[in-house]
Amino acid sequence: MSAREKIIDYSEHSEEIEKWIALKGEIKYLRFAELLNKNGVPVKWETLKDTYRYDKRLLVNVFKYLSFFEEFLRAQIWNIDKESYEKIEKYGLLEVINEIISIKDKINYEGFSMTALEQSKEKINYLRNCVAHNKIILETEKDNAHIKDILNAFKNCLPESYQQNFSKAIKKCAYGLNIPDKLKISI
C-alpha cells in the first residue's frame, strides 16, 4: 500500500507529502502510518508528520543521554585504573557495562545504582543500537518491554542527578506537536 492510499487527507497535502517522502522515504512514513493504525488513530498528514518528528526528537534526546552515560561509565573505570584508558576506549557500550559490573565493588559514585545497571544492561545496549541505527524509537521493544519500559530502565541507570532532566527531556519531545496521547511517553 502507498502513502497515497494510507493518508486520509493525502490530496489536500500531496505536495508537502511528496517532498517529505522524497527526503525521508515512503517506507518509513508507512511504518509510522501502521503505528497510528495499530493504536486506532486515523492517519491524517499532520498527525503522521508530527509522529515522525516526535520520534526523531526522542531519538536525539536519548542519544544525548546515552552519550553522557557511556562517558560516565568510562570515567568510573578510568578513575579506578588510569592504565586502562587505551583498553577501554576500544570497547563498545555493552563491554563497558560488563567491565563496570566486574569491578562494582570498587565503584563508589553516590546516586548510581549498580543493581539497576545489572538488571537493565541488555535493554540499554539494545536501546543504544536502535538509536545508533536510526530505528523508529516508538517501535522499540525488547523481551516484552516496550519503549516506555526501556526508557524507564535506562533512566534508573543514570546517576540520580540526571534522572529528572532525562524525564523532562523525554516529556518535552511532544511539545508543539499533534501526537496521539496513546503514543506520548512520560517517564
C-alpha positions, 0 to 999 in steps of 0.5 A: 500500500502507498502513502497515497492510499494510507493518508486520509487527507493525502490530496489536500497535502500531496505536495508537502507529502511528496517532498517529505517522502522524497527526503525521508522515504515512503517506507518509513512514513508507512511504518509510522502510518501502521503505528497510528493504525495499530493504536486506532488513530486515523492517519491524517498528514499532520498527525503522521508528520508530527509522529515522525518528528516526535520520534526523531526528537526522542531519538536525539534526546536519548542519544544525548543521554546515552552519550553522557552515560557511556562517558560516565561509565568510562570515567568510573573505570578510568578513575579506578585504573588510569592504565586502562584508558587505551583498553577501554576506549576500544570497547563498545557500550555493552563491554563497558557495562560488563567491565563496570559490573566486574569491578562494582565493588570498587565503584563508589559514585553516590546516586548510581545504582549498580543493581539497576545497571545489572538488571537493565544492561541488555535493554540499554545496549539494545536501546543504544543500537536502535538509536545508533541505527536510526530505528523508529524509537516508538517501535522499540521493544525488547523481551516484552518491554516496550519503549516506555519500559526501556526508557524507564530502565535506562533512566534508573541507570543514570546517576540520580542527578540526571534522572529528572532532566532525562524525564523532562527531556523525554516529556518535552519531545511532544511539545508543539506537536499533534501526537496521539496521547496513546503514543506520548511517553512520560517517564 
